[in-house]
Amino acid sequence: QVQLVESGGDLVQPGGSLRLSCAASGSITSIYVMGWYRQAPGKQRELVASNLRSGAINYVDSVKGRFTISRDNAKNVYLQMNSLKPEDTAVYYCYAKLGPYSNIYWGQGTQVTVSS
């Protein structure tokens, strides 16, 4: 089992910045991928960014150049969000997979609201 705990969500003005953090714990020897999804009201959950064990990183087009995903070890992942827009408002979920075909583990979600 893997437990994921997120932090860092908040209310911020357009153009502002936030940093989300996610820490994994449990019986983990290696995590294949960690990253972030988000879900806005009335919309489907969307993959925002992912960071594979190999070092490969992917972003959804709408956040490229504004968001940066990083991992400081095998179990922590961060999402630095700059130049935030109202359309970035959503609940952000940390996720992890132990292998390419394994189940997805989810965090509890953290609310990000971008509004003046």
C-alpha positions as CSV (number, residue, x, y, z in Angstrom):
1,Q,0.0,0.0,0.0
2,V,1.0,3.6,-0.7
3,Q,-0.2,6.6,1.1
4,L,0.0,10.1,-0.5
5,V,-0.3,13.3,1.4
6,E,-0.6,16.6,-0.4
7,S,-0.2,20.1,0.8
8,G,0.1,23.7,-0.5
9,G,-3.3,24.5,-2.0
10,D,-4.6,28.0,-1.4
11,L,-6.5,31.0,-2.7
12,V,-4.2,33.1,-4.9
13,Q,-4.7,36.1,-7.2
14,P,-4.3,35.7,-11.0
15,G,-0.6,35.9,-11.9
16,G,0.4,34.5,-8.5
17,S,2.3,31.4,-7.6
18,L,1.8,28.3,-5.5
19,R,3.9,25.3,-4.7
20,L,2.2,21.9,-4.1
21,S,3.9,19.1,-2.3
22,C,3.2,15.4,-2.1
23,A,4.9,12.9,0.1
24,A,4.5,9.1,-0.4
25,S,4.8,6.6,2.4
26,G,4.2,2.9,2.8
27,S,5.8,-0.3,1.6
28,I,7.7,1.3,-1.3
29,T,10.9,0.1,-2.9
30,S,10.5,2.2,-6.1
31,I,7.9,4.4,-7.7
32,Y,7.5,4.3,-11.4
33,V,5.8,7.6,-11.8
34,M,4.5,10.4,-9.6
35,G,2.6,13.4,-10.7
36,W,-0.5,15.6,-10.6
37,Y,-4.0,15.5,-11.9
38,R,-6.6,18.2,-11.4
39,Q,-10.4,18.4,-11.5
40,A,-12.4,21.5,-12.0
41,P,-16.1,21.7,-11.1
42,G,-18.1,20.0,-13.8
43,K,-15.1,18.7,-15.7
44,Q,-13.2,15.5,-16.0
45,R,-10.0,14.8,-14.1
46,E,-7.1,16.0,-16.2
47,L,-3.4,14.9,-16.1
48,V,-1.4,18.1,-15.4
49,A,2.2,16.8,-15.1
50,S,4.1,13.5,-14.6
51,N,7.6,12.6,-13.6
52,L,8.8,9.2,-14.4
53,R,11.5,7.2,-12.6
54,S,13.6,7.5,-15.8
55,G,13.6,11.3,-15.5
56,A,11.1,11.8,-18.3
57,I,8.7,14.7,-17.6
58,N,5.4,15.5,-19.3
59,Y,3.0,18.4,-19.1
60,V,-0.4,19.2,-20.4
61,D,-0.2,21.9,-23.0
62,S,-2.1,24.4,-21.0
63,V,0.5,24.6,-18.2
64,K,3.7,24.4,-20.3
65,G,6.0,27.2,-19.4
66,R,4.1,28.0,-16.2
67,F,4.2,24.8,-14.1
68,T,7.3,22.8,-13.1
69,I,7.2,19.3,-11.6
70,S,10.1,18.0,-9.6
71,R,11.1,15.1,-7.4
72,D,13.7,15.4,-4.7
73,N,14.0,11.7,-4.0
74,A,12.0,8.6,-4.8
75,K,9.0,9.5,-2.6
76,N,8.4,13.3,-2.8
77,V,7.0,15.3,-5.7
78,Y,6.3,19.0,-6.1
79,L,4.5,21.2,-8.5
80,Q,5.6,24.8,-8.8
81,M,2.8,26.8,-10.3
82,N,3.6,30.3,-11.7
83,S,1.5,32.8,-13.6
84,L,-1.6,31.2,-12.3
85,K,-4.9,31.8,-14.2
86,P,-8.5,31.5,-13.1
87,E,-8.8,28.4,-15.3
88,D,-6.2,26.7,-13.1
89,T,-8.8,26.6,-10.3
90,A,-9.3,23.0,-9.4
91,V,-8.7,20.3,-6.9
92,Y,-5.2,19.0,-7.5
93,Y,-4.5,15.3,-6.8
94,C,-1.2,13.7,-6.4
95,Y,-0.8,10.3,-7.9
96,A,1.7,7.5,-8.0
97,K,2.2,4.1,-9.8
98,L,4.7,1.5,-8.7
99,G,4.9,0.1,-12.2
100,P,3.7,0.9,-15.7
101,Y,0.7,-1.4,-15.4
102,S,0.0,-1.2,-11.7
103,N,-2.8,0.5,-9.9
104,I,-2.9,4.2,-9.4
105,Y,-2.6,5.5,-5.9
106,W,-4.3,8.9,-5.1
107,G,-3.9,11.6,-2.6
108,Q,-6.8,13.2,-0.9
109,G,-6.7,16.4,-3.1
110,T,-5.8,20.0,-2.3
111,Q,-7.9,22.9,-3.5
112,V,-6.3,25.6,-5.7
113,T,-8.4,28.7,-6.3
114,V,-7.2,31.5,-8.6
115,S,-9.4,34.5,-8.2
116,S,-9.2,38.3,-7.6
